[in-house]
């Protein structure tokens, strides 16, 4: 059996927020020795994505984009940990996903083939009692996984507004215990 390698991409604009806390709780349940890499997208800012598919194409990324591409391709499991902002993923998360479009076109990256078979997961905290409001976020991630031939792991939803609130959501903390199994 191959070793799993989890990449946690943190898309919050808040340090130590509810989404991060919920993701950490779920990650604590991973088998000992499971590789984990945690990258806060605030530490790897990306420029707005420019679609150049029909003009001069996409070159190999440099800087933060190269780091994120390498980390994404190295993982067996990609966990997008983004709070629900206006019914969708955060800006930094959306910008990261937008760059996937360019990475599909980078010569030699073979992004779509290399992403196929990985598992895409989501973790999010929302400040609404109705989990249906997160459906646009869930749909974004689920459809992205489907497009690339990835397995869809699902989204771990938790409720919380102020930092730490999500730990009082007993349903979310219970679901976190076996989310990655």
N, C-alpha and C positions, 0 to 999 in steps of 0.2 A: 504494500500500500504506500502511495506517495505521501510525502509530508505536505501538510497544508500550510500556506503562508497567507496571513490576513493583512490586508492594507486597510487601515482606518483613515478615511479622509474626512477631516473635521471642517464643516462649513458654517460654523456659527460666528456671529460677530461679537459674541460674549465669551470671555474666558471662564472655564469651569461651569458652563451652563448645564441645563437639564439634559440636553441631547448628549453631551459628552458624558455626563454621569450615568445615563442609561446605557450608553455604548460600553463604558467601562464595566458596568455590572454584568452585561452580557458576555464581555470578553473574559471576565474572571472565571467563567464556566468552561472555557476552552480547555482541552486536555493539556496537562503540563508539557512544556517544551514546544507548544505550537508557536510558530514564528508570528510575531505581531510587529507591524510598523505603523506608527501613528504620525500622520502629517496634518498639520493645521494649515488650511488653505490661506489663512492670513499671512503665514510665513513664506508662502510661495505665490505671491500675487501674479496673476496672468493678465495680459492685455485683453481688451475686447477681442473676440474672435473675428477674423476677417476671412470670409469665404472666397478663396481664390481658385476653386476647382475648375472654373471655365475660363480662367485667364492664364496666369503664370504658374499655377500649381502651388503645392505646399512643400517647403523644404523641411529637412530634419529640424526639429525644434532645438532651441538653445536655452540656456539659463533655467529658470523655474519650470518652464514647459518640458524641457528635456528631463529634469528630475522627476516630474510627475508622470511622464510617459514611461520612463524606466521603471518606476515603482509600480505603476499600474500593470505593466506587462510581467513583472517579476512575481506578482501575487497570484495565488490560486483563488482567493476570495477577496473581492473588493467590497468594502463596507462604506457606503455614503452616509455619513452622520450629519444630517442637516436639519435644523429646526424648521418648522413650518412657518414660512414668512409669506403672508398674503396668499395662502393656499397653494404654495409651491415651494421648491427648494430655494435656498438662499442664493443671493447674487453670485457669491464666490463658487458655490457648487454648480450653478447653471453655467458659469463661465468655463469651469473645468470640463463639464459635459460637452459644451459647445466645441471645445478644442478637440474632442474625440473626432469630430467631423474632419478636421484637418489631418489628424493622425491617420485616418483611413486612407489618406492620399499620399502620405510620406513614402517616397521610394525606399524600399527595403525594410520598412517597419512591419509590414504584414499584419497591421493592427487587427483587422477583423478576424483573420484566421487565428491569431494568437489569443484573442479574447474569447473565442468560441470555447465552450466547455468550462470556463471559469464560472464562479457563482457571484452574482451581484446581490447585495443585501442593502437594506436601508434601516436607519435608526432615526427617529424623530420625536421631538417633544412639541406638543401643541397646547395652546391655552384655550381650548374649546372642549366642551364635554361631548361633542358629537364627532366621533372618529371619521365620519363621512366627509368632513371638510378637508381631510388630508388626501382625498382620492386624486386630486391633480398631481400631488407629489408622488404618490404611489404609482400612478399611471406613467409618469415621466420615467421613473426608474424601471418599472416592469417592461415598458415598451422598449427602452434602451437595451435591456438585457435580451429581449426577444430578437431585436434587430441584429444584434451581434452574435446570436447563437449561444448566449450565456444561459446558465441555469438561473432561475429566479428563486432567491431565498426568501423573499418577502420583506415586510417592513415591521419593525418593532416600534409600536406607537406608545407613547407615554404622555400623560397630562401634567403640565406644570407651567407656571408663568415665572414666578420669582425663582432665583437659583436655589436648587435643592428641593423644590416642590415635587419633582417627579419621583423622588424616593418615597413619597407618601402615597403614590399611586400603586396600591397593592396588586392590582391586576397586571400592570406593566412590570413591576419587579418580579412577579411570579413568571410571566412570559419570558423575561430576560434569562431566567435560569436554564431554559432549554432552547433558546432561540437558535443558536448555531448548531444544534445537534441534528 
